[in-house]
Amino acid sequence: MSFSRPGTLPPVILDDVRGAQKMLSGVARITAMEGSRYLSQLVGAPVHLKCENLQRTGSFKLRGAYVRIAGLSQVERAAGVVAASAGNHAQGVALASSLLGVRSTVFMPAGAPLPKVAATRQYGAEVRLQGQVIEETLAAAQEYAHDTGAVFIHPFDHPDIIAGQGTVGLEILEQCPEVRTIVVGMGGGGLAAGIAVAVKALRPDVKLIGVQAEGAAAYPPSLAAGHPVSIESPATMADGIKVGRPGDVPFKIIGDLVDEVRTVSEDALSGALLLCLERAKLVVEPAGASPVAALMSDPHAFQGPVVALLSGGNVDPLLMQRILRHGMVAAGRYLSLRLRLTDRPGALAALLGALSVVDANVLDVSHVRTDPRLGLTEAEVELHLETKGPEHCEEVTAALREAGYTVLG
């Protein structure tokens, strides 16, 4: 089944998304919709979380991959499929191919997280590690497709992919018919485009807001130019939306149907991931947390009820550890300080005593006596503290200065 159509019509329409929904019955889960009391209070209206992080393979990518591969002819299926991905698309293609009995080869960057590589293999794909960056990996996959006849499965730039991702939009309208705003993370644009096709056809009054990471925001300049443009060296912790150029197929849909595109900072992304973990008890990757980051960054800009789409939950544990620490720093839960003090017996103990008075928990201490920048009787101490928020950080710093310590930063 393929959803290609004459060029005079949109590349994807509501009937395509409905057809994809039937195709995905019994394959993709109808994921949960969870209310968030914290975000609802922050926004001043009901906020619901659409939990695609609980989808099979840990993200929405299975939907589009299955619809695309299921639409191949028998000859195409016999040749197998190939994809390039650092994670979510790889796992979606691997599982979809296994379910459909199609051989799959997935190229992944040499530095791809081991849990994602292992999961892709366990879903049935042959994994080839090639390239240091995703562009090199993509080129290797396309060369493989040319040499072998395997069908290249693009992560976002194909009508069937978009139709499959659009089934998320149908579920949102079924689960939250009163919704007024849908917020969704955007990389290449396949997910946002699919949701826009489904939602705007049925509920044109619903506002659709796309969210990109500031360091990988290709859509704002592209929309301003009227055509997809590339940005150099996209950089963000949110690898699921780290795309340097919008897809040609989703770009037109997003330009016509998505109401607004916002950007969020790295601090906002890490803070949102931390909030999802602490308040919602949900493991979400940075790209999946981008809608929450947008809500936290400008809560009064969204008309409720709001649905924030948590698009995925595949995050490497080591990266999660770094992101959580970054998020706690941004939230004022960690404080790092350097201080000068007199190098005499008991000076460090006195400093730690001053910190205990203001209830700051010391995580790490580095004590330096031999540095050419220090005077003969000086020592420098670097402290890492666990604190209770921005106000407590200010209280700790003020207390140290009042006690006579020179706080360097």
Secondary structure, 3 states (H helix, E strand, C coil): CCCCCCCCCCCCCHHHHHHHHHHHCCCCCCCCEEECHHHHHHHCCCEEEEEHHHCHHHECHHHHHHHHHHCCCHHHHHHCEEEECCCHHHHHHHHHHHHHCCCEEEEECCCCCHHHHHHHHHCCCEEEECCCCHHHHHHHHHHHHHHHCCEECCCCCCHHHHHHHHHHHHHHHHHCCCCCEEEEECCCCHHHHHHHHHHHHHCCCCEEEEEEEHHHCCHHHHHHHCCCCCCCCCCCCCHHHCCCCCCHHHHHHHHHHCCEEEEECHHHHHHHHHHHHHCCCCCCCHHHHHHHHHHHHCHHHCCCCEEEEECECCCCHHHHHHHHHHHHHHCCCEEEEEEEEECCCCHHHHHHHHHHHCCCEEEEEEEECCCCCCCCCEEEEEEEEECCCHHHHHHHHHHHHHCCCEECC
